[in-house]
Amino acid sequence: ALQNLFSPPKLPSFPGLISGGNTPAPLQKRIQLGTLSVSPMGLGTLNLPINKEIDDETTQVLKTASELGINFADTAEAYGFGKSETMTRNCLRDANLEVGDNGMN
């Protein structure tokens, strides 16, 4: 009985969401926001480490998000008084990603 109490929860599976390195089907679609065409899922930057100018793990997260088809990063000056925006910009540059009218790519 105690063994079951401390076992990790079973997570739902999403078959076909990630298929052999291809962009998952749900992320291939784009939503039009005015002149912008963005992925239906974005990447929140509220919890990025803000105690440094650049972070290897954050760079990898941004690369992976882009490879999966996410082209929208949610950031705000209020996240660490602008430090999250600075971290996002620096890590995008480090990942050789650009931000433009089509999001991050």
Gaussian input, Z-matrix of N, CA and C with variables (Angstrom, degrees):
# hf/3-21g

backbone

0 1
 N
 C     1     B1
 C     2     B2     1     A1
 N     3     B3     2     A2     1     D1
 C     4     B4     3     A3     2     D2
 C     5     B5     4     A4     3     D3
 N     6     B6     5     A5     4     D4
 C     7     B7     6     A6     5     D5
 C     8     B8     7     A7     6     D6
 N     9     B9     8     A8     7     D7
 C    10    B10     9     A9     8     D8
 C    11    B11    10    A10     9     D9
 N    12    B12    11    A11    10    D10
 C    13    B13    12    A12    11    D11
 C    14    B14    13    A13    12    D12
 N    15    B15    14    A14    13    D13
 C    16    B16    15    A15    14    D14
 C    17    B17    16    A16    15    D15
 N    18    B18    17    A17    16    D16
 C    19    B19    18    A18    17    D17
 C    20    B20    19    A19    18    D18
 N    21    B21    20    A20    19    D19
 C    22    B22    21    A21    20    D20
 C    23    B23    22    A22    21    D21
 N    24    B24    23    A23    22    D22
 C    25    B25    24    A24    23    D23
 C    26    B26    25    A25    24    D24
 N    27    B27    26    A26    25    D25
 C    28    B28    27    A27    26    D26
 C    29    B29    28    A28    27    D27
 N    30    B30    29    A29    28    D28
 C    31    B31    30    A30    29    D29
 C    32    B32    31    A31    30    D30
 N    33    B33    32    A32    31    D31
 C    34    B34    33    A33    32    D32
 C    35    B35    34    A34    33    D33
 N    36    B36    35    A35    34    D34
 C    37    B37    36    A36    35    D35
 C    38    B38    37    A37    36    D36
 N    39    B39    38    A38    37    D37
 C    40    B40    39    A39    38    D38
 C    41    B41    40    A40    39    D39
 N    42    B42    41    A41    40    D40
 C    43    B43    42    A42    41    D41
 C    44    B44    43    A43    42    D42
 N    45    B45    44    A44    43    D43
 C    46    B46    45    A45    44    D44
 C    47    B47    46    A46    45    D45
 N    48    B48    47    A47    46    D46
 C    49    B49    48    A48    47    D47
 C    50    B50    49    A49    48    D48
 N    51    B51    50    A50    49    D49
 C    52    B52    51    A51    50    D50
 C    53    B53    52    A52    51    D51
 N    54    B54    53    A53    52    D52
 C    55    B55    54    A54    53    D53
 C    56    B56    55    A55    54    D54
 N    57    B57    56    A56    55    D55
 C    58    B58    57    A57    56    D56
 C    59    B59    58    A58    57    D57
 N    60    B60    59    A59    58    D58
 C    61    B61    60    A60    59    D59
 C    62    B62    61    A61    60    D60
 N    63    B63    62    A62    61    D61
 C    64    B64    63    A63    62    D62
 C    65    B65    64    A64    63    D63
 N    66    B66    65    A65    64    D64
 C    67    B67    66    A66    65    D65
 C    68    B68    67    A67    66    D66
 N    69    B69    68    A68    67    D67
 C    70    B70    69    A69    68    D68
 C    71    B71    70    A70    69    D69
 N    72    B72    71    A71    70    D70
 C    73    B73    72    A72    71    D71
 C    74    B74    73    A73    72    D72
 N    75    B75    74    A74    73    D73
 C    76    B76    75    A75    74    D74
 C    77    B77    76    A76    75    D75
 N    78    B78    77    A77    76    D76
 C    79    B79    78    A78    77    D77
 C    80    B80    79    A79    78    D78
 N    81    B81    80    A80    79    D79
 C    82    B82    81    A81    80    D80
 C    83    B83    82    A82    81    D81
 N    84    B84    83    A83    82    D82
 C    85    B85    84    A84    83    D83
 C    86    B86    85    A85    84    D84
 N    87    B87    86    A86    85    D85
 C    88    B88    87    A87    86    D86
 C    89    B89    88    A88    87    D87
 N    90    B90    89    A89    88    D88
 C    91    B91    90    A90    89    D89
 C    92    B92    91    A91    90    D90
 N    93    B93    92    A92    91    D91
 C    94    B94    93    A93    92    D92
 C    95    B95    94    A94    93    D93
 N    96    B96    95    A95    94    D94
 C    97    B97    96    A96    95    D95
 C    98    B98    97    A97    96    D96
 N    99    B99    98    A98    97    D97
 C   100   B100    99    A99    98    D98
 C   101   B101   100   A100    99    D99
 N   102   B102   101   A101   100   D100
 C   103   B103   102   A102   101   D101
 C   104   B104   103   A103   102   D102
 N   105   B105   104   A104   103   D103
 C   106   B106   105   A105   104   D104
 C   107   B107   106   A106   105   D105
 N   108   B108   107   A107   106   D106
 C   109   B109   108   A108   107   D107
 C   110   B110   109   A109   108   D108
 N   111   B111   110   A110   109   D109
 C   112   B112   111   A111   110   D110
 C   113   B113   112   A112   111   D111
 N   114   B114   113   A113   112   D112
 C   115   B115   114   A114   113   D113
 C   116   B116   115   A115   114   D114
 N   117   B117   116   A116   115   D115
 C   118   B118   117   A117   116   D116
 C   119   B119   118   A118   117   D117
 N   120   B120   119   A119   118   D118
 C   121   B121   120   A120   119   D119
 C   122   B122   121   A121   120   D120
 N   123   B123   122   A122   121   D121
 C   124   B124   123   A123   122   D122
 C   125   B125   124   A124   123   D123
 N   126   B126   125   A125   124   D124
 C   127   B127   126   A126   125   D125
 C   128   B128   127   A127   126   D126
 N   129   B129   128   A128   127   D127
 C   130   B130   129   A129   128   D128
 C   131   B131   130   A130   129   D129
 N   132   B132   131   A131   130   D130
 C   133   B133   132   A132   131   D131
 C   134   B134   133   A133   132   D132
 N   135   B135   134   A134   133   D133
 C   136   B136   135   A135   134   D134
 C   137   B137   136   A136   135   D135
 N   138   B138   137   A137   136   D136
 C   139   B139   138   A138   137   D137
 C   140   B140   139   A139   138   D138
 N   141   B141   140   A140   139   D139
 C   142   B142   141   A141   140   D140
 C   143   B143   142   A142   141   D141
 N   144   B144   143   A143   142   D142
 C   145   B145   144   A144   143   D143
 C   146   B146   145   A145   144   D144
 N   147   B147   146   A146   145   D145
 C   148   B148   147   A147   146   D146
 C   149   B149   148   A148   147   D147
 N   150   B150   149   A149   148   D148
 C   151   B151   150   A150   149   D149
 C   152   B152   151   A151   150   D150
 N   153   B153   152   A152   151   D151
 C   154   B154   153   A153   152   D152
 C   155   B155   154   A154   153   D153
 N   156   B156   155   A155   154   D154
 C   157   B157   156   A156   155   D155
 C   158   B158   157   A157   156   D156
 N   159   B159   158   A158   157   D157
 C   160   B160   159   A159   158   D158
 C   161   B161   160   A160   159   D159
 N   162   B162   161   A161   160   D160
 C   163   B163   162   A162   161   D161
 C   164   B164   163   A163   162   D162
 N   165   B165   164   A164   163   D163
 C   166   B166   165   A165   164   D164
 C   167   B167   166   A166   165   D165
 N   168   B168   167   A167   166   D166
 C   169   B169   168   A168   167   D167
 C   170   B170   169   A169   168   D168
 N   171   B171   170   A170   169   D169
 C   172   B172   171   A171   170   D170
 C   173   B173   172   A172   171   D171
 N   174   B174   173   A173   172   D172
 C   175   B175   174   A174   173   D173
 C   176   B176   175   A175   174   D174
 N   177   B177   176   A176   175   D175
 C   178   B178   177   A177   176   D176
 C   179   B179   178   A178   177   D177
 N   180   B180   179   A179   178   D178
 C   181   B181   180   A180   179   D179
 C   182   B182   181   A181   180   D180
 N   183   B183   182   A182   181   D181
 C   184   B184   183   A183   182   D182
 C   185   B185   184   A184   183   D183
 N   186   B186   185   A185   184   D184
 C   187   B187   186   A186   185   D185
 C   188   B188   187   A187   186   D186
 N   189   B189   188   A188   187   D187
 C   190   B190   189   A189   188   D188
 C   191   B191   190   A190   189   D189
 N   192   B192   191   A191   190   D190
 C   193   B193   192   A192   191   D191
 C   194   B194   193   A193   192   D192
 N   195   B195   194   A194   193   D193
 C   196   B196   195   A195   194   D194
 C   197   B197   196   A196   195   D195
 N   198   B198   197   A197   196   D196
 C   199   B199   198   A198   197   D197
 C   200   B200   199   A199   198   D198
 N   201   B201   200   A200   199   D199
 C   202   B202   201   A201   200   D200
 C   203   B203   202   A202   201   D201
 N   204   B204   203   A203   202   D202
 C   205   B205   204   A204   203   D203
 C   206   B206   205   A205   204   D204
 N   207   B207   206   A206   205   D205
 C   208   B208   207   A207   206   D206
 C   209   B209   208   A208   207   D207
 N   210   B210   209   A209   208   D208
 C   211   B211   210   A210   209   D209
 C   212   B212   211   A211   210   D210
 N   213   B213   212   A212   211   D211
 C   214   B214   213   A213   212   D212
 C   215   B215   214   A214   213   D213
 N   216   B216   215   A215   214   D214
 C   217   B217   216   A216   215   D215
 C   218   B218   217   A217   216   D216
 N   219   B219   218   A218   217   D217
 C   220   B220   219   A219   218   D218
 C   221   B221   220   A220   219   D219
 N   222   B222   221   A221   220   D220
 C   223   B223   222   A222   221   D221
 C   224   B224   223   A223   222   D222
 N   225   B225   224   A224   223   D223
 C   226   B226   225   A225   224   D224
 C   227   B227   226   A226   225   D225
 N   228   B228   227   A227   226   D226
 C   229   B229   228   A228   227   D227
 C   230   B230   229   A229   228   D228
 N   231   B231   230   A230   229   D229
 C   232   B232   231   A231   230   D230
 C   233   B233   232   A232   231   D231
 N   234   B234   233   A233   232   D232
 C   235   B235   234   A234   233   D233
 C   236   B236   235   A235   234   D234
 N   237   B237   236   A236   235   D235
 C   238   B238   237   A237   236   D236
 C   239   B239   238   A238   237   D237
 N   240   B240   239   A239   238   D238
 C   241   B241   240   A240   239   D239
 C   242   B242   241   A241   240   D240
 N   243   B243   242   A242   241   D241
 C   244   B244   243   A243   242   D242
 C   245   B245   244   A244   243   D243
 N   246   B246   245   A245   244   D244
 C   247   B247   246   A246   245   D245
 C   248   B248   247   A247   246   D246
 N   249   B249   248   A248   247   D247
 C   250   B250   249   A249   248   D248
 C   251   B251   250   A250   249   D249
 N   252   B252   251   A251   250   D250
 C   253   B253   252   A252   251   D251
 C   254   B254   253   A253   252   D252
 N   255   B255   254   A254   253   D253
 C   256   B256   255   A255   254   D254
 C   257   B257   256   A256   255   D255
 N   258   B258   257   A257   256   D256
 C   259   B259   258   A258   257   D257
 C   260   B260   259   A259   258   D258
 N   261   B261   260   A260   259   D259
 C   262   B262   261   A261   260   D260
 C   263   B263   262   A262   261   D261
 N   264   B264   263   A263   262   D262
 C   265   B265   264   A264   263   D263
 C   266   B266   265   A265   264   D264
 N   267   B267   266   A266   265   D265
 C   268   B268   267   A267   266   D266
 C   269   B269   268   A268   267   D267
 N   270   B270   269   A269   268   D268
 C   271   B271   270   A270   269   D269
 C   272   B272   271   A271   270   D270
 N   273   B273   272   A272   271   D271
 C   274   B274   273   A273   272   D272
 C   275   B275   274   A274   273   D273
 N   276   B276   275   A275   274   D274
 C   277   B277   276   A276   275   D275
 C   278   B278   277   A277   276   D276
 N   279   B279   278   A278   277   D277
 C   280   B280   279   A279   278   D278
 C   281   B281   280   A280   279   D279
 N   282   B282   281   A281   280   D280
 C   283   B283   282   A282   281   D281
 C   284   B284   283   A283   282   D282
 N   285   B285   284   A284   283   D283
 C   286   B286   285   A285   284   D284
 C   287   B287   286   A286   285   D285
 N   288   B288   287   A287   286   D286
 C   289   B289   288   A288   287   D287
 C   290   B290   289   A289   288   D288
 N   291   B291   290   A290   289   D289
 C   292   B292   291   A291   290   D290
 C   293   B293   292   A292   291   D291
 N   294   B294   293   A293   292   D292
 C   295   B295   294   A294   293   D293
 C   296   B296   295   A295   294   D294
 N   297   B297   296   A296   295   D295
 C   298   B298   297   A297   296   D296
 C   299   B299   298   A298   297   D297
 N   300   B300   299   A299   298   D298
 C   301   B301   300   A300   299   D299
 C   302   B302   301   A301   300   D300
 N   303   B303   302   A302   301   D301
 C   304   B304   303   A303   302   D302
 C   305   B305   304   A304   303   D303
 N   306   B306   305   A305   304   D304
 C   307   B307   306   A306   305   D305
 C   308   B308   307   A307   306   D306
 N   309   B309   308   A308   307   D307
 C   310   B310   309   A309   308   D308
 C   311   B311   310   A310   309   D309
 N   312   B312   311   A311   310   D310
 C   313   B313   312   A312   311   D311
 C   314   B314   313   A313   312   D312

   B1=1.4552
   B2=1.5293
   B3=1.3393
   B4=1.4614
   B5=1.5232
   B6=1.3241
   B7=1.4555
   B8=1.5286
   B9=1.3152
   B10=1.4556
   B11=1.5192
   B12=1.3165
   B13=1.4542
   B14=1.5306
   B15=1.3204
   B16=1.4513
   B17=1.5257
   B18=1.3122
   B19=1.4649
   B20=1.5270
   B21=1.3260
   B22=1.4573
   B23=1.5288
   B24=1.3233
   B25=1.4644
   B26=1.5234
   B27=1.3088
   B28=1.4597
   B29=1.5236
   B30=1.3024
   B31=1.4556
   B32=1.5174
   B33=1.3306
   B34=1.4639
   B35=1.5193
   B36=1.3085
   B37=1.4558
   B38=1.5183
   B39=1.2895
   B40=1.4497
   B41=1.5219
   B42=1.3410
   B43=1.4646
   B44=1.5241
   B45=1.3177
   B46=1.4566
   B47=1.5200
   B48=1.3359
   B49=1.4595
   B50=1.5181
   B51=1.3125
   B52=1.4573
   B53=1.5142
   B54=1.3177
   B55=1.4637
   B56=1.5212
   B57=1.3053
   B58=1.4586
   B59=1.5151
   B60=1.3098
   B61=1.4491
   B62=1.5201
   B63=1.3241
   B64=1.4598
   B65=1.5214
   B66=1.3223
   B67=1.4480
   B68=1.5217
   B69=1.3316
   B70=1.4606
   B71=1.5224
   B72=1.3126
   B73=1.4621
   B74=1.5242
   B75=1.3501
   B76=1.4630
   B77=1.5274
   B78=1.3488
   B79=1.4582
   B80=1.5177
   B81=1.3266
   B82=1.4604
   B83=1.5194
   B84=1.3281
   B85=1.4602
   B86=1.5195
   B87=1.3079
   B88=1.4499
   B89=1.5264
   B90=1.3143
   B91=1.4456
   B92=1.5156
   B93=1.3135
   B94=1.4666
   B95=1.5209
   B96=1.3056
   B97=1.4593
   B98=1.5172
   B99=1.3078
   B100=1.4578
   B101=1.5115
   B102=1.3131
   B103=1.4643
   B104=1.5268
   B105=1.3400
   B106=1.4555
   B107=1.5246
   B108=1.3113
   B109=1.4588
   B110=1.5251
   B111=1.3454
   B112=1.4595
   B113=1.5227
   B114=1.3243
   B115=1.4622
   B116=1.5245
   B117=1.3422
   B118=1.4656
   B119=1.5297
   B120=1.3258
   B121=1.4592
   B122=1.5234
   B123=1.3045
   B124=1.4501
   B125=1.5188
   B126=1.3040
   B127=1.4592
   B128=1.5205
   B129=1.3154
   B130=1.4633
   B131=1.5153
   B132=1.3107
   B133=1.4657
   B134=1.5222
   B135=1.3245
   B136=1.4653
   B137=1.5200
   B138=1.3279
   B139=1.4693
   B140=1.5241
   B141=1.3037
   B142=1.4632
   B143=1.5242
   B144=1.3279
   B145=1.4708
   B146=1.5294
   B147=1.2978
   B148=1.4730
   B149=1.5231
   B150=1.3211
   B151=1.4629
   B152=1.5286
   B153=1.3386
   B154=1.4595
   B155=1.5244
   B156=1.3136
   B157=1.4662
   B158=1.5251
   B159=1.3341
   B160=1.4671
   B161=1.5227
   B162=1.3321
   B163=1.4576
   B164=1.5270
   B165=1.3322
   B166=1.4701
   B167=1.5275
   B168=1.3217
   B169=1.4638
   B170=1.5296
   B171=1.3223
   B172=1.4694
   B173=1.5178
   B174=1.3155
   B175=1.4675
   B176=1.5218
   B177=1.3288
   B178=1.4644
   B179=1.5234
   B180=1.3171
   B181=1.4663
   B182=1.5319
   B183=1.3161
   B184=1.4661
   B185=1.5297
   B186=1.3274
   B187=1.4710
   B188=1.5216
   B189=1.3227
   B190=1.4589
   B191=1.5242
   B192=1.3125
   B193=1.4664
   B194=1.5249
   B195=1.3178
   B196=1.4613
   B197=1.5266
   B198=1.3364
   B199=1.4663
   B200=1.5282
   B201=1.3327
   B202=1.4618
   B203=1.5267
   B204=1.3291
   B205=1.4586
   B206=1.5109
   B207=1.3254
   B208=1.4661
   B209=1.5192
   B210=1.3337
   B211=1.4627
   B212=1.5246
   B213=1.3297
   B214=1.4635
   B215=1.5184
   B216=1.3107
   B217=1.4657
   B218=1.5205
   B219=1.3185
   B220=1.4575
   B221=1.5124
   B222=1.3190
   B223=1.4500
   B224=1.5267
   B225=1.2981
   B226=1.4586
   B227=1.5185
   B228=1.3081
   B229=1.4589
   B230=1.5310
   B231=1.3180
   B232=1.4656
   B233=1.5246
   B234=1.3299
   B235=1.4686
   B236=1.5239
   B237=1.2997
   B238=1.4648
   B239=1.5113
   B240=1.3219
   B241=1.4624
   B242=1.5243
   B243=1.3368
   B244=1.4582
   B245=1.5196
   B246=1.3225
   B247=1.4687
   B248=1.5256
   B249=1.3344
   B250=1.4622
   B251=1.5291
   B252=1.3237
   B253=1.4585
   B254=1.5231
   B255=1.3293
   B256=1.4632
   B257=1.5236
   B258=1.3402
   B259=1.4620
   B260=1.5311
   B261=1.3275
   B262=1.4675
   B263=1.5210
   B264=1.3213
   B265=1.4666
   B266=1.5232
   B267=1.3274
   B268=1.4615
   B269=1.5258
   B270=1.3177
   B271=1.4716
   B272=1.5207
   B273=1.3318
   B274=1.4712
   B275=1.5219
   B276=1.3127
   B277=1.4675
   B278=1.5237
   B279=1.3400
   B280=1.4594
   B281=1.5309
   B282=1.3398
   B283=1.4635
   B284=1.5322
   B285=1.3283
   B286=1.4691
   B287=1.5282
   B288=1.3379
   B289=1.4516
   B290=1.5214
   B291=1.3138
   B292=1.4524
   B293=1.5160
   B294=1.3136
   B295=1.4551
   B296=1.5152
   B297=1.3240
   B298=1.4554
   B299=1.5143
   B300=1.3299
   B301=1.4633
   B302=1.5234
   B303=1.3156
   B304=1.4618
   B305=1.5198
   B306=1.3126
   B307=1.4578
   B308=1.5114
   B309=1.3297
   B310=1.4674
   B311=1.5172
   B312=1.3026
   B313=1.4626
   B314=1.5073
   A1=110.27
   A2=117.18
   A3=119.44
   A4=111.80
   A5=116.79
   A6=121.01
   A7=110.55
   A8=117.74
   A9=122.00
   A10=112.10
   A11=116.35
   A12=120.88
   A13=111.50
   A14=117.26
   A15=120.85
   A16=114.06
   A17=118.16
   A18=119.45
   A19=109.33
   A20=117.04
   A21=119.76
   A22=110.79
   A23=116.86
   A24=119.67
   A25=110.71
   A26=116.58
   A27=121.01
   A28=108.03
   A29=115.64
   A30=120.91
   A31=109.79
   A32=117.34
   A33=119.16
   A34=110.16
   A35=116.39
   A36=119.58
   A37=108.91
   A38=116.10
   A39=122.33
   A40=107.84
   A41=117.06
   A42=119.48
   A43=111.22
   A44=114.62
   A45=120.26
   A46=114.57
   A47=117.54
   A48=118.32
   A49=110.58
   A50=116.94
   A51=120.18
   A52=106.26
   A53=115.29
   A54=119.38
   A55=110.49
   A56=115.78
   A57=121.56
   A58=116.09
   A59=118.04
   A60=120.27
   A61=113.97
   A62=117.84
   A63=120.38
   A64=109.63
   A65=115.90
   A66=119.75
   A67=109.18
   A68=118.41
   A69=119.99
   A70=110.95
   A71=115.96
   A72=121.46
   A73=113.67
   A74=119.66
   A75=117.96
   A76=113.78
   A77=117.14
   A78=119.68
   A79=112.81
   A80=118.44
   A81=121.31
   A82=110.97
   A83=116.54
   A84=121.17
   A85=109.07
   A86=116.38
   A87=121.68
   A88=109.29
   A89=115.80
   A90=123.06
   A91=107.58
   A92=117.01
   A93=121.35
   A94=109.80
   A95=117.28
   A96=124.38
   A97=107.07
   A98=116.23
   A99=119.68
   A100=108.91
   A101=117.62
   A102=121.39
   A103=112.34
   A104=117.04
   A105=120.63
   A106=111.46
   A107=115.51
   A108=122.49
   A109=106.72
   A110=116.52
   A111=119.74
   A112=111.55
   A113=114.91
   A114=121.46
   A115=108.72
   A116=117.06
   A117=119.60
   A118=113.06
   A119=117.33
   A120=121.93
   A121=107.96
   A122=115.80
   A123=119.98
   A124=111.42
   A125=115.60
   A126=122.03
   A127=107.98
   A128=116.92
   A129=120.75
   A130=111.24
   A131=116.79
   A132=120.70
   A133=113.03
   A134=116.88
   A135=120.57
   A136=112.43
   A137=117.46
   A138=120.49
   A139=114.37
   A140=118.00
   A141=119.55
   A142=109.06
   A143=116.91
   A144=118.02
   A145=108.92
   A146=116.38
   A147=119.12
   A148=112.58
   A149=115.53
   A150=119.20
   A151=112.29
   A152=117.13
   A153=120.06
   A154=108.81
   A155=116.11
   A156=121.33
   A157=113.02
   A158=117.06
   A159=121.20
   A160=108.25
   A161=116.64
   A162=121.05
   A163=108.26
   A164=116.84
   A165=121.01
   A166=112.50
   A167=117.25
   A168=119.82
   A169=110.94
   A170=117.31
   A171=120.76
   A172=109.84
   A173=117.12
   A174=120.67
   A175=110.02
   A176=117.27
   A177=121.13
   A178=111.23
   A179=117.85
   A180=121.10
   A181=110.05
   A182=117.53
   A183=121.13
   A184=110.96
   A185=117.44
   A186=120.89
   A187=110.59
   A188=116.20
   A189=121.20
   A190=110.76
   A191=117.09
   A192=120.48
   A193=110.48
   A194=116.72
   A195=120.90
   A196=111.22
   A197=116.67
   A198=120.52
   A199=111.65
   A200=116.77
   A201=120.95
   A202=112.93
   A203=116.53
   A204=119.84
   A205=114.81
   A206=117.40
   A207=119.96
   A208=108.05
   A209=116.18
   A210=119.31
   A211=111.93
   A212=116.24
   A213=121.06
   A214=109.55
   A215=116.85
   A216=121.96
   A217=108.22
   A218=115.69
   A219=121.84
   A220=108.51
   A221=115.93
   A222=120.38
   A223=108.33
   A224=116.55
   A225=120.70
   A226=109.45
   A227=114.81
   A228=119.81
   A229=110.97
   A230=116.22
   A231=120.49
   A232=112.76
   A233=118.19
   A234=121.29
   A235=108.39
   A236=116.58
   A237=120.54
   A238=112.79
   A239=116.93
   A240=122.39
   A241=112.02
   A242=115.98
   A243=121.83
   A244=114.51
   A245=117.15
   A246=119.53
   A247=111.89
   A248=117.59
   A249=120.42
   A250=110.69
   A251=116.87
   A252=120.38
   A253=110.93
   A254=116.04
   A255=120.61
   A256=110.57
   A257=117.15
   A258=121.18
   A259=109.76
   A260=117.06
   A261=120.80
   A262=110.49
   A263=117.67
   A264=121.54
   A265=111.04
   A266=117.50
   A267=120.67
   A268=111.78
   A269=116.40
   A270=119.49
   A271=111.30
   A272=118.00
   A273=120.05
   A274=110.07
   A275=116.89
   A276=120.67
   A277=110.78
   A278=116.32
   A279=121.53
   A280=110.83
   A281=117.11
   A282=122.32
   A283=111.90
   A284=116.66
   A285=121.96
   A286=111.71
   A287=116.10
   A288=121.85
   A289=108.83
   A290=115.58
   A291=120.57
   A292=109.28
   A293=115.19
   A294=120.72
   A295=107.08
   A296=115.46
   A297=120.26
   A298=110.40
   A299=115.67
   A300=121.28
   A301=112.94
   A302=118.16
   A303=121.96
   A304=111.69
   A305=117.75
   A306=121.77
   A307=110.99
   A308=115.92
   A309=119.67
   A310=109.02
   A311=116.08
   A312=120.63
   A313=110.32
   D1=-45.77
   D2=178.61
   D3=-65.38
   D4=-32.34
   D5=179.77
   D6=-60.27
   D7=-43.28
   D8=178.54
   D9=-67.90
   D10=-30.27
   D11=-179.09
   D12=-64.22
   D13=-33.87
   D14=-175.72
   D15=-105.54
   D16=8.26
   D17=178.83
   D18=-79.09
   D19=147.94
   D20=-178.20
   D21=-65.29
   D22=149.04
   D23=-179.78
   D24=-68.30
   D25=151.54
   D26=175.93
   D27=-82.75
   D28=126.06
   D29=-179.64
   D30=-91.23
   D31=147.05
   D32=177.75
   D33=-67.60
   D34=149.12
   D35=176.01
   D36=-101.95
   D37=150.84
   D38=179.54
   D39=-125.28
   D40=80.11
   D41=-176.31
   D42=-59.46
   D43=137.26
   D44=176.84
   D45=83.34
   D46=-5.04
   D47=-178.81
   D48=-66.02
   D49=-43.88
   D50=175.66
   D51=-117.61
   D52=116.79
   D53=-172.12
   D54=-125.14
   D55=96.74
   D56=172.76
   D57=56.99
   D58=35.74
   D59=177.24
   D60=85.16
   D61=-3.99
   D62=177.07
   D63=-80.58
   D64=160.75
   D65=176.89
   D66=-65.09
   D67=127.65
   D68=178.44
   D69=-57.55
   D70=140.80
   D71=-176.64
   D72=-51.32
   D73=-44.58
   D74=-178.89
   D75=-61.98
   D76=-24.71
   D77=-177.34
   D78=-92.96
   D79=-5.44
   D80=177.51
   D81=-73.95
   D82=-29.14
   D83=179.89
   D84=-70.63
   D85=153.94
   D86=177.87
   D87=-127.13
   D88=150.40
   D89=177.17
   D90=-111.27
   D91=131.47
   D92=178.47
   D93=-85.16
   D94=121.56
   D95=173.40
   D96=-119.71
   D97=90.98
   D98=-173.74
   D99=65.04
   D100=-120.32
   D101=178.92
   D102=-91.23
   D103=-3.92
   D104=-178.72
   D105=-90.64
   D106=145.24
   D107=174.99
   D108=-119.73
   D109=106.15
   D110=-172.34
   D111=-119.00
   D112=157.98
   D113=176.85
   D114=-68.01
   D115=150.91
   D116=179.90
   D117=-68.84
   D118=-14.15
   D119=177.00
   D120=-121.94
   D121=134.59
   D122=178.23
   D123=-110.91
   D124=176.60
   D125=178.22
   D126=-112.81
   D127=115.61
   D128=178.11
   D129=-78.31
   D130=140.62
   D131=-176.87
   D132=-114.40
   D133=11.42
   D134=-178.23
   D135=-57.24
   D136=-38.34
   D137=-173.19
   D138=-100.67
   D139=21.53
   D140=175.12
   D141=-67.96
   D142=149.95
   D143=176.15
   D144=-67.64
   D145=126.51
   D146=-176.05
   D147=-110.20
   D148=12.90
   D149=-178.56
   D150=-92.91
   D151=7.84
   D152=177.48
   D153=-150.02
   D154=166.35
   D155=-176.05
   D156=-80.58
   D157=-29.00
   D158=-177.98
   D159=-148.03
   D160=150.35
   D161=-175.04
   D162=-144.18
   D163=124.93
   D164=-177.43
   D165=-60.38
   D166=-40.28
   D167=-179.36
   D168=-66.75
   D169=-39.11
   D170=177.80
   D171=-65.70
   D172=-40.25
   D173=176.55
   D174=-58.86
   D175=-44.26
   D176=179.74
   D177=-65.82
   D178=-39.35
   D179=177.69
   D180=-61.17
   D181=-44.12
   D182=179.44
   D183=-65.18
   D184=-41.22
   D185=176.85
   D186=-60.59
   D187=-48.23
   D188=-178.14
   D189=-63.18
   D190=-43.66
   D191=178.13
   D192=-58.46
   D193=-44.29
   D194=179.13
   D195=-64.01
   D196=-42.53
   D197=179.15
   D198=-63.53
   D199=-29.59
   D200=179.12
   D201=-84.10
   D202=-2.35
   D203=176.65
   D204=101.57
   D205=0.24
   D206=177.89
   D207=-78.68
   D208=124.29
   D209=-179.74
   D210=-124.89
   D211=18.82
   D212=-178.51
   D213=-128.79
   D214=120.17
   D215=175.70
   D216=-112.70
   D217=126.96
   D218=179.05
   D219=-92.28
   D220=115.16
   D221=177.67
   D222=-138.48
   D223=161.71
   D224=-179.38
   D225=-154.35
   D226=151.17
   D227=178.89
   D228=-60.23
   D229=-27.75
   D230=-179.08
   D231=-69.51
   D232=-18.63
   D233=179.31
   D234=-77.55
   D235=92.35
   D236=178.75
   D237=74.52
   D238=27.96
   D239=178.77
   D240=55.38
   D241=44.10
   D242=177.58
   D243=93.52
   D244=-10.56
   D245=-177.90
   D246=-68.05
   D247=-32.68
   D248=177.45
   D249=-65.61
   D250=-39.76
   D251=177.42
   D252=-63.81
   D253=-42.30
   D254=178.38
   D255=-63.38
   D256=-44.91
   D257=178.84
   D258=-61.04
   D259=-45.46
   D260=-179.98
   D261=-59.80
   D262=-47.22
   D263=179.50
   D264=-60.08
   D265=-47.70
   D266=-177.32
   D267=-64.87
   D268=-40.74
   D269=-179.11
   D270=-72.70
   D271=-33.84
   D272=174.18
   D273=-61.74
   D274=-43.41
   D275=177.22
   D276=-61.80
   D277=-44.36
   D278=-179.49
   D279=-62.76
   D280=-31.96
   D281=-179.83
   D282=-86.19
   D283=2.78
   D284=-176.85
   D285=59.44
   D286=36.49
   D287=175.51
   D288=-106.37
   D289=147.58
   D290=178.56
   D291=-116.70
   D292=154.22
   D293=175.87
   D294=-113.76
   D295=128.40
   D296=-178.63
   D297=-154.33
   D298=-158.21
   D299=-177.70
   D300=-62.70
   D301=-21.88
   D302=179.32
   D303=-103.44
   D304=21.72
   D305=178.88
   D306=83.81
   D307=-155.17
   D308=179.97
   D309=-91.05
   D310=129.48
   D311=178.14
   D312=-157.10

